[in-house]
Amino acid sequence: MSGPGVTSAVDARHLSTGATEQLYVAIRLSIMDHLDEGRERLPVFIDEIFVNWDAERRGRGLEALRELSEIRQVFMMTCHAPWAEELVALGARRITLG
């Protein structure tokens, strides 16, 4: 790859588990935006995507989900109570199952 701001391509197999998961989330959200462009927005269902993310990136990911929730429904499942509390602090509604 070449061009302004691009220094080199990285094979995804060489990324950490957390970075690979972040890449997959970005791809999924991009595909979703493409699929429902000009139509009713699809909801997002997320299950434990932050398990391998460090605290700083998880915080940015949660904030990105909060922003995403302004244009589409977001459902996030987690067994991590502190992460659920972070979501509630960002305005999420918590539903406890079981």
Sine and cosine of phi, psi and omega as CSV:
sin_phi,cos_phi,sin_psi,cos_psi,sin_omega,cos_omega
0.00,0.00,0.56,-0.83,0.05,-1.00
-0.57,-0.82,0.22,-0.98,0.02,-1.00
0.75,-0.66,0.07,-1.00,-0.02,-1.00
-0.87,0.50,0.79,-0.61,0.07,-1.00
0.98,0.18,-0.09,1.00,0.00,-1.00
-0.97,-0.24,0.87,-0.49,-0.03,-1.00
-0.98,-0.20,-0.58,0.81,0.02,-1.00
-0.18,-0.98,0.35,-0.94,0.07,-1.00
-1.00,-0.03,0.51,-0.86,0.02,-1.00
-0.84,-0.54,0.78,-0.62,0.08,-1.00
-0.94,0.35,0.81,-0.58,-0.06,-1.00
-0.85,0.53,-0.40,0.92,0.02,-1.00
-0.92,0.40,-0.27,0.96,-0.02,-1.00
-0.99,-0.12,0.03,1.00,0.02,-1.00
-0.99,0.12,0.39,-0.92,0.10,-0.99
-0.93,0.37,0.24,-0.97,0.02,-1.00
-0.86,0.51,-0.71,0.71,0.01,-1.00
-0.88,0.47,-0.70,0.71,0.01,-1.00
-0.90,0.43,-0.62,0.78,0.04,-1.00
-0.89,0.45,-0.68,0.73,0.02,-1.00
-0.90,0.43,-0.61,0.79,0.04,-1.00
-0.90,0.43,-0.65,0.76,0.06,-1.00
-0.88,0.47,-0.71,0.70,0.00,-1.00
-0.89,0.46,-0.64,0.77,0.04,-1.00
-0.89,0.46,-0.71,0.70,0.01,-1.00
-0.87,0.49,-0.67,0.74,0.01,-1.00
-0.90,0.44,-0.72,0.69,-0.01,-1.00
-0.86,0.50,-0.70,0.71,-0.02,-1.00
-0.92,0.39,-0.60,0.80,0.05,-1.00
-0.91,0.42,-0.69,0.73,0.03,-1.00
-0.89,0.46,-0.67,0.74,0.01,-1.00
-0.88,0.48,-0.71,0.71,0.05,-1.00
-0.86,0.51,-0.64,0.77,0.01,-1.00
-0.92,0.38,-0.70,0.71,-0.08,-1.00
-0.91,0.40,-0.58,0.82,-0.05,-1.00
-0.95,-0.31,0.32,0.95,0.04,-1.00
-0.86,0.51,0.81,-0.59,0.00,-1.00
0.98,0.20,0.07,1.00,-0.01,-1.00
-0.83,-0.56,-0.04,-1.00,0.08,-1.00
-0.89,0.46,0.68,-0.73,-0.03,-1.00
-0.94,0.35,0.74,-0.67,0.07,-1.00
-0.97,0.26,0.56,-0.83,0.10,-0.99
-0.96,0.27,0.33,-0.94,0.01,-1.00
-0.92,-0.39,0.79,-0.61,0.08,-1.00
-0.91,-0.43,0.84,-0.55,-0.09,-1.00
-0.79,-0.62,0.74,-0.67,0.00,-1.00
-0.79,-0.61,0.95,-0.31,0.12,-0.99
0.81,0.59,0.68,0.73,-0.01,-1.00
-0.97,0.26,-0.27,0.96,-0.10,-0.99
-0.99,-0.10,0.12,0.99,-0.10,-1.00
-0.82,0.57,-0.65,0.76,-0.05,-1.00
-0.97,-0.22,0.27,0.96,0.02,-1.00
-0.99,-0.12,0.61,-0.79,0.07,-1.00
-0.96,0.28,0.21,-0.98,-0.13,-0.99
-0.85,0.52,-0.66,0.75,-0.02,-1.00
-0.90,0.43,-0.74,0.67,0.00,-1.00
-0.93,0.37,-0.59,0.81,0.05,-1.00
-0.88,0.47,-0.68,0.73,0.04,-1.00
-0.86,0.51,-0.68,0.73,0.04,-1.00
-0.93,0.38,-0.59,0.81,0.04,-1.00
-0.91,0.41,-0.67,0.74,0.04,-1.00
-0.90,0.44,-0.64,0.77,0.05,-1.00
-0.91,0.42,-0.63,0.78,0.05,-1.00
-0.89,0.45,-0.63,0.78,0.06,-1.00
-0.91,0.41,-0.61,0.79,0.05,-1.00
-0.88,0.48,-0.71,0.71,0.03,-1.00
-0.90,0.44,-0.66,0.75,0.02,-1.00
-0.89,0.46,-0.56,0.83,-0.03,-1.00
-0.92,0.38,-0.19,0.98,0.06,-1.00
-0.96,0.26,-0.36,0.93,-0.03,-1.00
-0.87,-0.48,-0.22,0.97,0.04,-1.00
-0.44,-0.90,0.39,-0.92,0.05,-1.00
-0.94,0.35,0.68,-0.74,0.03,-1.00
-0.82,-0.57,0.81,-0.59,0.07,-1.00
-0.90,-0.43,0.84,-0.54,0.02,-1.00
-0.83,-0.55,0.81,-0.59,0.04,-1.00
-0.97,-0.25,0.70,-0.71,0.06,-1.00
-0.43,-0.90,0.49,-0.87,0.12,-0.99
-0.98,-0.20,0.08,1.00,-0.03,-1.00
-1.00,-0.09,0.98,-0.18,-0.05,-1.00
-0.82,0.57,-0.66,0.75,0.01,-1.00
-0.88,0.48,-0.58,0.81,0.01,-1.00
-0.94,0.35,-0.62,0.78,0.05,-1.00
-0.88,0.48,-0.65,0.76,0.03,-1.00
-0.91,0.41,-0.61,0.80,0.07,-1.00
-0.88,0.48,-0.66,0.75,0.03,-1.00
-0.91,0.42,-0.68,0.74,0.03,-1.00
-0.87,0.49,-0.66,0.75,0.03,-1.00
-0.89,0.46,-0.44,0.90,0.04,-1.00
-1.00,0.03,0.03,1.00,0.06,-1.00
0.96,-0.30,0.08,1.00,-0.02,-1.00
-0.96,0.27,0.40,-0.91,0.11,-0.99
-0.99,-0.15,0.82,-0.58,-0.05,-1.00
-1.00,-0.09,0.76,-0.65,0.08,-1.00
-0.85,-0.53,0.89,-0.46,-0.02,-1.00
-1.00,-0.07,0.80,-0.61,0.02,-1.00
-0.97,-0.24,0.52,-0.86,0.11,-0.99
0.98,0.19,0.00,0.00,0.00,0.00
